[in-house]
Amino acid sequence: MHRQKKEKGRSKNVSVFVFIIVLLYALISLYPLIWVVLQSFKTEPEFLSSIWSLPSSLHLDNYITAFTKGNLAVYLKNTVINTGATLVVEIVFITLAAFAFSKLKMKFKNVIFYMILINMLIPTPIILLPMYLQVINLNIQNTLAAIVFPYFQGFAPLGLILLKNYMDGIPNEIIEAAKIDGCSTPRILLSIMVPLVKPMMVTLAILGGMSAWNEYMWALVSISDTSKYTLSVGIAILKDKISTLGYTPVLAALTVGAMVFVIIYLAAQKTFVRSITEGAVKG
């Protein structure tokens, strides 16, 4: 009896210790974001006088300045369009490919699958110049295609792994029963597979959307028209205008860029965690 109480006490102490460690890690991870959000509500003199104090009031003029004088509205609109188009392409093509590799019979299926996954091993800077030359040769610089398809190419291997593993966990008997009932392959995909893999598709949308939303290097290389700059490139330009705009409008722009997908992630957190866990177990 005494030994059981002692073991329960140790277990409780370990749980408390782990909780404290996780809490500290969370605070350290979130602190930069929290700091940026808080400083974005300060006046410029208040920020310059102390970068560690809390704002005396919610000063929203910084956001107005970022949108009007900093062209944040243009950058935000471009990023929304680019991210939305990228998500459509990613979801459609990755779903089709995952279904083919998971449920259809094809020659050299495994060879083709691993050839696609090899893309994950190639560092982005190595393929940056060849992709840029292709964009120039195709005369699509400063167009939506120049942004969307390289984004898709970069995310496709990871998305394919996640969705294929998820589909592998769906019994093949469901597919066979649908074929016996006279369902065609497109009907099986749209009416059976897509509803079953919706949680993972939500996860792909979050991961792919975050990647496209925050991407900086390719957007900087492939876009030369300032009216088509994305949010990440636009905020980098705003940093060079600190002498005219001030620090706090730039911090407001950073807050807008960061909080969009934080809110989306929090709204879909349960679906995201569940699908990642199930996909890992099934794989």
C-alpha positions in Angstrom: 0.0 0.0 0.0 2.8 2.4 1.0 4.7 1.5 -2.2 1.6 2.2 -4.4 1.2 5.7 -2.7 4.9 6.4 -3.3 4.7 5.4 -7.0 1.6 7.6 -7.4 3.4 10.5 -5.8 6.4 10.0 -8.2 4.0 9.8 -11.2 2.3 13.0 -10.1 5.6 14.8 -9.7 6.8 13.7 -13.1 3.5 14.9 -14.6 3.9 18.3 -13.0 7.5 18.6 -14.2 6.5 17.7 -17.7 3.7 20.2 -17.6 6.0 23.0 -16.5 8.6 22.1 -19.2 5.8 22.1 -21.9 4.4 25.4 -20.6 7.9 27.0 -20.6 8.5 25.8 -24.2 5.1 27.2 -25.3 5.8 30.6 -23.7 9.3 30.8 -25.3 7.8 29.8 -28.7 4.9 32.3 -28.5 6.8 35.2 -26.9 8.1 36.7 -30.2 4.6 36.7 -31.7 3.1 38.1 -28.6 5.7 40.8 -28.4 5.1 41.9 -32.0 1.3 42.0 -31.5 1.7 44.1 -28.3 4.2 46.5 -29.8 2.0 47.1 -32.9 -0.6 48.8 -30.7 1.9 51.4 -29.4 2.5 54.9 -30.6 6.0 55.5 -32.2 7.3 57.6 -29.2 6.0 55.0 -26.8 7.7 52.2 -28.6 11.0 54.1 -28.9 10.9 54.9 -25.2 10.6 51.3 -24.1 10.3 48.2 -26.3 9.4 46.0 -23.3 6.5 47.8 -21.8 2.9 47.2 -22.5 0.9 49.6 -24.7 -1.0 52.2 -22.7 -3.9 51.9 -25.2 -4.8 50.2 -28.4 -3.3 52.5 -31.0 -4.9 51.3 -34.3 -3.4 54.1 -36.5 -0.4 51.8 -37.1 -2.6 49.4 -39.0 -4.2 52.2 -41.0 -0.7 53.5 -41.9 0.4 50.1 -42.9 -2.6 49.6 -45.2 -2.6 53.1 -46.7 1.0 54.3 -46.9 2.7 50.8 -46.8 0.5 49.3 -49.6 -0.3 46.4 -47.2 -3.7 46.0 -48.8 -2.1 45.3 -52.2 0.3 42.8 -50.8 -2.4 41.1 -48.8 -4.7 40.8 -51.9 -1.9 39.3 -54.0 -1.0 36.8 -51.3 -4.7 35.8 -50.8 -5.0 35.2 -54.6 -1.7 33.3 -54.8 -2.4 31.2 -51.8 -6.0 30.4 -52.9 -4.9 29.4 -56.4 -2.0 27.3 -55.0 -4.4 25.4 -52.7 -6.8 24.6 -55.5 -4.0 23.2 -57.6 -2.4 21.3 -54.7 -5.6 19.7 -53.4 -6.8 18.6 -56.8 -3.5 17.2 -58.1 -2.3 15.7 -54.8 -5.7 14.0 -54.3 -5.7 12.5 -57.8 -2.1 11.3 -57.4 -2.6 9.9 -53.9 -5.7 8.0 -55.1 -3.8 6.6 -58.1 -0.8 5.5 -56.0 -2.9 4.1 -53.2 -5.8 2.3 -54.9 -5.1 1.9 -58.6 -3.0 -0.8 -60.3 -0.3 0.7 -62.4 3.0 -0.5 -63.8 6.1 0.9 -62.1 3.9 2.6 -59.5 6.5 2.4 -56.8 9.3 3.6 -59.0 7.3 6.7 -60.0 6.2 7.3 -56.4 9.8 7.3 -55.1 11.0 9.5 -58.0 8.5 12.1 -56.9 9.7 11.8 -53.3 13.3 12.5 -54.4 12.2 16.1 -54.8 12.2 16.4 -51.0 16.0 15.7 -51.0 16.8 18.6 -53.3 17.6 21.9 -51.6 15.6 24.8 -52.9 18.6 27.0 -53.7 19.9 24.4 -56.2 16.7 24.4 -58.3 16.1 28.2 -57.9 18.1 29.2 -61.0 16.7 26.4 -63.3 13.1 27.3 -62.3 13.8 31.0 -62.9 15.2 30.3 -66.4 12.1 28.2 -67.2 9.9 31.1 -66.1 11.8 33.5 -68.3 11.7 31.1 -71.3 8.0 30.5 -70.9 7.5 34.3 -70.6 5.3 33.9 -67.5 7.3 36.2 -65.1 5.0 38.3 -62.9 2.0 36.0 -63.5 0.0 33.7 -61.3 1.4 30.6 -63.0 5.0 31.6 -62.1 4.0 31.5 -58.4 1.5 28.7 -58.2 3.3 25.8 -59.9 6.7 26.2 -58.2 4.8 26.3 -54.9 2.9 23.2 -55.8 6.1 21.4 -56.9 7.7 22.2 -53.5 4.8 20.9 -51.4 3.6 18.0 -53.6 6.0 15.3 -52.2 5.0 15.9 -48.5 1.3 16.2 -49.4 1.4 13.0 -51.4 3.0 11.1 -48.5 0.4 12.3 -46.1 -2.7 11.7 -48.2 -1.5 8.4 -49.7 -0.8 7.0 -46.2 -4.2 8.1 -45.2 -5.8 6.4 -48.2 -3.8 3.3 -47.5 -5.8 2.9 -44.3 -9.1 2.8 -46.1 -10.0 -0.9 -46.8 -9.8 -2.0 -50.4 -13.1 -3.9 -49.9 -14.9 -0.6 -50.1 -13.5 0.1 -53.5 -14.3 -3.5 -54.7 -17.9 -3.2 -53.5 -18.3 0.1 -55.3 -17.0 -1.5 -58.5 -19.4 -4.4 -58.2 -22.3 -1.9 -57.8 -21.2 -0.3 -61.1 -19.3 2.8 -59.9 -16.7 4.2 -62.2 -13.3 5.2 -61.0 -14.1 9.0 -61.0 -17.3 8.3 -59.1 -15.4 6.2 -56.5 -12.9 9.0 -56.0 -15.5 11.8 -55.7 -18.3 10.0 -53.9 -16.4 7.6 -51.6 -12.7 8.5 -51.2 -12.9 12.3 -51.0 -15.5 12.3 -48.1 -13.4 9.7 -46.2 -10.2 11.7 -46.5 -11.6 15.2 -45.8 -9.8 15.5 -42.5 -6.4 15.0 -44.2 -7.4 17.3 -47.0 -8.0 20.0 -44.4 -4.5 19.3 -43.0 -3.0 19.6 -46.5 -4.9 22.9 -47.0 -3.4 24.3 -43.7 0.2 23.1 -44.4 0.1 24.0 -48.1 -1.5 27.3 -47.3 1.0 28.2 -44.7 3.9 27.3 -47.0 2.5 29.5 -49.8 1.5 32.3 -47.5 4.9 32.7 -45.9 7.1 31.8 -48.9 9.6 34.6 -49.6 12.6 33.4 -51.7 10.8 32.3 -54.9 8.3 35.3 -54.7 11.2 37.7 -54.5 13.0 36.0 -57.5 10.0 35.5 -59.8 8.2 38.8 -59.3 9.7 42.1 -60.4 6.5 44.1 -60.6 6.0 45.9 -57.3 2.2 45.9 -57.7 2.3 42.1 -57.6 4.5 41.6 -54.6 3.3 39.1 -52.0 3.0 39.9 -48.3 6.3 38.4 -47.3 8.2 40.4 -49.9 6.1 43.5 -49.2 6.8 43.4 -45.5 10.6 43.1 -46.3 10.3 46.3 -48.3 8.4 48.0 -45.5 11.4 47.3 -43.2 13.5 49.5 -45.6 10.9 52.3 -45.1 11.2 52.4 -41.3 12.8 55.9 -41.5 9.6 57.3 -43.1 6.9 55.0 -41.8 8.2 54.2 -38.3 8.7 50.9 -36.5 5.1 50.4 -35.3 3.4 50.3 -38.7 5.9 47.6 -39.8 5.1 45.7 -36.6 1.4 46.1 -37.5 2.1 44.6 -40.9 3.9 41.7 -39.4 1.0 41.1 -37.1 -1.5 40.9 -40.0 0.8 38.6 -41.9 1.3 36.2 -38.9 -2.2 36.2 -37.4 -4.2 35.0 -40.5 -3.0 31.5 -40.4 -2.7 31.4 -36.6 -6.5 32.0 -36.5 -7.1 29.4 -39.3 -5.0 26.9 -37.4 -6.8 27.4 -34.1 -10.1 27.0 -35.8 -9.1 23.7 -37.4 -6.7 22.5 -34.7 -8.6 19.3 -33.8 -9.0 18.2 -37.4 -5.3 18.9 -38.0 -4.0 17.0 -35.1 -6.4 14.0 -35.6 -5.6 13.6 -39.3 -1.8 13.9 -38.8 -2.0 11.2 -36.0 -4.2 8.9 -38.0 -2.1 9.3 -41.1 1.1 8.4 -39.2 -0.5 5.3 -37.6 -2.0 4.1 -40.9 1.3 4.6 -42.7 
